[in-house]
Amino acid sequence: MSQFTLYFKLGMQHILDLQGYDHILFIVALCAVYLVRDWKKILILVTAFTIGHSITLAMATFNVIKVNADLIEFLIPVTIFITAAFNIARAKSTGVSGNIQLNYGFAIIFGLIHGLGFSNYLKSLLGKNADIVQQLLAFNLGLELGQLLIVSIFLALSFVFIGIFGVNRRDWNMVISSAIAGISLVLLLEAKYW
């Protein structure tokens, strides 16, 4: 197996690992306001997130930046909570999904924080390897594909509940976003940073 394939699979497995569900929660919170017909917007959103976390993942892996791991583990649930709370506030005030442009900002800026969360994992995999650009690229492409798989599953569930069972779109967004906000609060309380 080539190095590229190995790191691609590792990136995909890392994002799909249910023990790292905080990343999955953030992706779902970002996409909670969208429907299947919004697939182009979602693709841009997920790619913006990947770009954000790829930047800090690379910077941390190359030792350009160093951040306290406990601080990052605290900030990740903060990003999840803010995104979910924004979805809830927007749904309450407008009754519909409203302006979604802020989600792109959340994706790229909060992606920077999430990338730092992956850096220790990736550093341990890479070791002292001097030429890590290809492995970084492969890992990030694997993450991107894994995220798109998560989004596809979520959109399929949204289609079933909204399109087939007739659940109100606003209610769906409120339930999903409220559940994610609640889980992120638990993660915040469990963070070692306190």
ABEGO torsion letter per residue (X at the ends): XBAAAAAAAAAAAAAABAAAAAAAAAAAAAAAABBAAAAAAAAAAAAAAAAAAAAAAAAAAAGABBBBAAAAAAAAAAAAAAAAAAAAAAAAAAGBAEBAAAAAAAAAAAAAAAAAAAAAAAAAAAEABABAAAAAAAAAAAAAAAAAAAAAAAAAAAAAAAAAAGBBAAAAAAAAAAAAAAAAAAAAAABAAX
